[in-house]
C-alpha cells in the first residue's frame, strides 16, 4: 500500500484550444516511502547532495560554486560526456514580486517541447554570459553542442527554506503519462531573461488516477530532486521524454506560512 503525502488540487491544461483548465483533486504519494526506479524510468529521483555554497542569497557564489557541483552530479547520473549549467532560477516571495513568472507554477507542465534541441544548439552558437562561462568551465565549444548526437536535460530542484512550505513541487511518474497528453505552448521572454521557447502543458487522462503523483515531504537543503525534461533519443523514439510536474498547495500549510524558497538548475547533458 502506497503511503499518502496529501490530497491536493492540480490544474491540468485543456485538451482543446480555448478550453478551461481542469481542477482535479489527486492523491500525491510520499516519494520517500515509494519503490521508485530512478529518473531514467519514472523521470525523477531524490538524490542526497550537499553543496559547498554557504550563502544561497549570493548569486555570484552560487554561479562560482554550485554550477560546477551540479554539472558533476549530472554527468555522474546520466553518464554523459559533458554537462553544462548556464543559470539558475529562484522562487521565493522577493523573486515573485520581481516577476510574476517566478512564482510557483501551479499547473501541470514540463519545460520543453519536442524541438528544443534546436533552441539549445542555437543558444550556444551565440552564447550569453552564462552559456559562455559553462563552455569555458567544461573545456568545450559551441561545436561540441552542435555536433552532440544526444542531448538530455536533467533538472535539479532544491528546497532552501523551511522543511514545510505552502507550495511544494510534485512529479508525475513518466511511465503513467502518454506523449499525446502534452500540448505545446510558446513562452516569450521568460521572466524577463529574453528566453523564448516552446513548453508543454499536460492534459488530464480520462481516469485521472492513471497519473501517479509523488512529492517528497520535508526536503532538506542537502537533498535535491533530479528530473528529466528533455531527451533527444526519446523524442526520436516517439516516447514520453518529459516529466510532468506542478506546484501544489500543501493543505497543512497556510499560504505564506512559510512561503516556498527554492532553487532550480538545468544541466544540458551532451553525449558525444
C-alpha positions as CSV (number, residue, x, y, z in Angstrom):
1,X,0.0,0.0,0.0
2,X,1.5,3.4,-1.1
3,X,1.9,6.0,1.6
4,X,0.0,9.2,1.1
5,X,1.7,12.6,1.3
6,X,-1.6,14.5,0.9
7,X,-4.5,15.2,-1.4
8,X,-4.4,18.4,-3.3
9,X,-5.9,20.0,-6.4
10,X,-3.9,20.1,-9.6
11,X,-4.6,22.3,-12.7
12,X,-4.5,20.4,-15.9
13,X,-4.5,22.3,-19.2
14,X,-7.4,22.0,-21.6
15,X,-7.3,19.3,-24.3
16,X,-8.7,21.8,-26.8
17,X,-7.5,25.3,-27.5
18,X,-9.6,27.9,-25.7
19,X,-10.9,25.4,-23.1
20,X,-10.8,25.9,-19.4
21,X,-8.2,24.2,-17.2
22,X,-9.4,21.2,-15.3
23,X,-9.1,21.4,-11.5
24,X,-8.8,17.9,-10.2
25,X,-8.1,16.6,-6.8
26,X,-5.4,13.9,-6.8
27,X,-3.5,11.8,-4.4
28,X,0.1,12.8,-4.0
29,X,2.1,9.9,-2.7
30,X,5.1,10.0,-0.5
31,X,8.1,9.5,-2.7
32,X,10.3,8.8,0.3
33,X,8.3,5.7,1.0
34,X,7.8,4.5,-2.6
35,X,9.8,2.0,-4.5
36,X,10.7,4.2,-7.5
37,X,13.1,3.0,-10.2
38,X,15.0,6.3,-10.8
39,X,14.9,9.2,-13.3
40,X,15.7,7.1,-16.4
41,X,12.5,5.1,-16.0
42,X,10.0,7.2,-14.0
43,X,11.5,10.6,-14.9
44,X,12.7,11.8,-11.4
45,X,14.5,10.7,-8.3
46,X,15.6,12.1,-4.9
47,X,19.3,12.5,-4.5
48,X,21.5,13.2,-1.5
49,X,23.7,16.1,-2.5
50,X,25.4,18.5,-0.1
51,X,26.7,21.8,-1.5
52,X,29.7,23.9,-0.6
53,X,27.5,27.1,-1.0
54,X,27.4,29.0,2.3
55,X,25.0,31.8,1.3
56,X,22.1,30.9,-1.0
57,X,21.2,34.6,-1.3
58,X,24.6,35.2,-3.0
59,X,24.0,34.6,-6.8
60,X,27.7,35.2,-7.5
61,X,28.7,32.4,-5.1
62,X,26.0,30.1,-6.5
63,X,27.4,30.6,-10.0
64,X,31.0,30.2,-8.8
65,X,30.4,27.1,-6.7
66,X,27.1,25.3,-7.4
67,X,27.1,25.3,-11.2
68,X,30.2,23.1,-11.3
69,X,28.7,20.9,-8.5
70,X,25.6,20.3,-10.5
71,X,27.5,19.7,-13.7
72,X,29.5,17.0,-11.9
73,X,26.4,15.4,-10.4
74,X,24.6,15.4,-13.8
75,X,27.5,13.8,-15.5
76,X,27.5,11.0,-12.9
77,X,23.8,10.5,-13.1
78,X,23.5,10.4,-16.9
79,X,26.8,9.0,-18.0
80,X,27.1,12.0,-20.3
81,X,30.4,13.3,-21.6
82,X,29.7,16.9,-20.6
83,X,27.0,18.8,-18.6
84,X,26.5,22.5,-18.9
85,X,24.8,24.7,-16.4
86,X,24.3,28.3,-17.5
87,X,22.0,29.8,-15.0
88,X,19.5,29.2,-12.1
89,X,16.0,30.2,-11.1
90,X,14.9,31.0,-7.5
91,X,11.3,31.0,-6.4
92,X,10.5,33.0,-3.3
93,X,8.4,36.0,-2.4
94,X,11.0,38.5,-3.4
95,X,11.6,36.9,-6.8
96,X,7.8,36.6,-7.4
97,X,7.5,40.3,-6.7
98,X,10.2,41.0,-9.2
99,X,8.5,38.9,-11.9
100,X,5.2,37.0,-11.8
101,X,6.7,34.1,-13.8
102,X,9.0,33.4,-10.8
103,X,6.1,32.5,-8.6
104,X,5.4,28.7,-8.1
105,X,3.9,27.3,-11.3
106,X,0.6,25.9,-10.4
107,X,-0.4,23.9,-13.5
108,X,0.7,20.6,-14.8
109,X,3.5,21.2,-17.2
110,X,7.0,20.3,-18.4
111,X,9.6,22.7,-19.6
112,X,10.4,21.9,-23.2
113,X,8.6,20.7,-26.3
114,X,9.8,18.3,-29.0
115,X,12.1,20.6,-30.9
116,X,14.0,22.1,-28.0
117,X,17.3,20.6,-29.2
118,X,17.5,23.3,-31.9
119,X,16.9,26.0,-29.3
120,X,19.8,24.6,-27.3
121,X,22.1,24.4,-30.2
122,X,21.3,28.0,-31.3
123,X,21.7,29.3,-27.8
124,X,25.3,28.1,-27.7
125,X,26.2,29.4,-31.2
126,X,25.9,32.9,-29.9
127,X,26.3,32.3,-26.2
128,X,25.3,34.8,-23.4
129,X,27.5,35.3,-20.4
130,X,26.2,32.2,-18.5
131,X,26.4,29.9,-21.5
132,X,29.9,31.1,-22.4
133,X,31.1,30.5,-18.9
134,X,29.6,27.0,-19.0
135,X,31.5,26.2,-22.2
136,X,34.8,27.5,-20.8
137,X,34.3,25.8,-17.5
138,X,33.9,22.4,-19.2
139,X,36.6,23.0,-21.9
140,X,34.2,22.6,-24.8
141,X,33.0,24.8,-27.6
142,X,29.7,25.6,-29.3
143,X,30.6,23.0,-31.9
144,X,30.5,20.3,-29.2
145,X,26.9,21.2,-28.5
146,X,26.1,21.5,-32.2
147,X,27.6,18.0,-33.0
148,X,26.3,16.1,-30.0
149,X,24.1,13.3,-31.3
150,X,22.2,13.1,-28.0
151,X,21.1,15.8,-25.6
152,X,19.4,15.3,-22.2
153,X,18.2,18.0,-19.9
154,X,18.3,16.9,-16.3
155,X,16.9,19.5,-13.9
156,X,17.5,19.8,-10.2
157,X,15.1,21.3,-7.6
158,X,16.3,22.1,-4.1
159,X,14.4,23.5,-1.1
160,X,16.3,26.3,0.5
161,X,13.6,27.2,3.1
162,X,11.8,25.5,6.0
163,X,11.0,21.9,5.6
164,X,7.3,22.6,5.2
165,X,6.1,25.1,2.7
166,X,2.9,26.4,1.1
167,X,3.6,25.4,-2.5
168,X,6.0,22.4,-2.8
169,X,6.5,20.6,-6.0
170,X,5.1,17.2,-7.2
171,X,6.2,15.0,-10.0
172,X,4.2,12.6,-12.2
173,X,5.7,9.1,-12.9
174,X,6.5,9.5,-16.6
175,X,5.6,5.8,-17.2
176,X,2.0,6.7,-16.5
177,X,1.8,9.6,-19.0
178,X,1.1,9.3,-22.7
179,X,3.1,11.5,-25.0
180,X,-0.1,12.7,-26.7
181,X,-1.3,14.2,-23.4
182,X,1.1,17.1,-23.8
183,X,0.2,20.4,-25.5
184,X,2.9,22.8,-26.7
185,X,2.6,26.5,-25.9
186,X,5.1,29.3,-26.6
187,X,6.9,31.2,-23.9
188,X,8.3,34.7,-24.8
189,X,10.9,36.5,-22.8
190,X,10.7,34.1,-19.8
191,X,10.9,36.1,-16.5
192,X,12.5,39.0,-18.4
193,X,15.5,36.9,-19.4
194,X,15.0,37.1,-23.2
195,X,14.5,33.4,-23.4
196,X,11.9,32.2,-26.0
197,X,10.9,28.6,-26.3
198,X,8.0,26.1,-26.5
199,X,7.0,24.4,-23.3
200,X,4.4,21.7,-22.6
201,X,1.1,21.8,-20.7
202,X,-0.3,18.4,-19.8
203,X,-3.9,17.3,-20.2
204,X,-5.8,15.0,-17.7
205,X,-6.4,11.4,-18.7
206,X,-10.0,10.1,-18.8
207,X,-9.3,8.4,-15.5
208,X,-7.1,10.8,-13.5
209,X,-5.9,8.0,-11.2
210,X,-3.8,6.7,-14.2
211,X,-1.3,9.5,-13.4
212,X,0.8,8.7,-10.4
213,X,1.9,11.7,-8.5
214,X,4.7,11.9,-5.9
215,X,6.2,14.5,-3.6
216,X,9.0,14.4,-1.1
217,X,8.0,15.7,2.3
218,X,10.3,18.0,4.3
219,X,13.1,18.3,1.8
220,X,16.4,19.4,3.3
221,X,18.9,21.7,1.7
222,X,21.3,18.7,1.3
223,X,18.9,16.9,-0.9
224,X,17.7,17.6,-4.5
225,X,15.1,16.1,-6.8
226,X,16.5,15.4,-10.3
227,X,14.1,15.1,-13.1
228,X,14.3,14.7,-16.9
229,X,12.6,17.4,-19.1
230,X,14.2,16.5,-22.4
231,X,16.0,13.6,-24.2
232,X,16.6,13.6,-27.9
233,X,16.7,9.8,-28.0
234,X,13.2,9.6,-26.5
235,X,11.9,12.3,-28.8
236,X,13.1,10.4,-31.9
237,X,11.6,7.2,-30.5
238,X,8.2,8.8,-30.0
239,X,8.3,8.1,-26.3
240,X,7.4,10.3,-23.3
241,X,10.6,12.3,-22.9
242,X,9.2,14.8,-20.3
243,X,8.3,14.6,-16.6
244,X,5.1,16.5,-15.7
245,X,5.4,18.5,-12.6
246,X,3.4,21.2,-10.7
247,X,3.5,23.2,-7.6
248,X,0.6,22.2,-5.3
249,X,-1.0,23.5,-2.0
250,X,0.1,21.6,1.0
251,X,-3.1,21.6,3.0
252,X,-1.2,21.6,6.3
253,X,0.4,25.0,5.5
254,X,-1.3,28.4,5.2
255,X,-0.2,30.5,2.2
256,X,2.9,32.3,3.1
257,X,3.4,30.5,6.4
258,X,6.0,29.8,5.2
259,X,6.3,30.6,1.5
260,X,8.4,28.5,-0.8
261,X,12.1,29.2,-1.1
262,X,13.7,27.0,-3.8
263,X,16.3,27.0,-6.5
264,X,16.2,25.2,-9.9
265,X,19.0,24.4,-12.2
266,X,19.1,22.8,-15.7
267,X,22.0,20.7,-16.8
268,X,22.3,20.3,-20.5
269,X,24.0,16.9,-20.8
270,X,25.9,16.1,-24.0
271,X,26.7,12.7,-25.3
272,X,29.5,12.9,-27.9
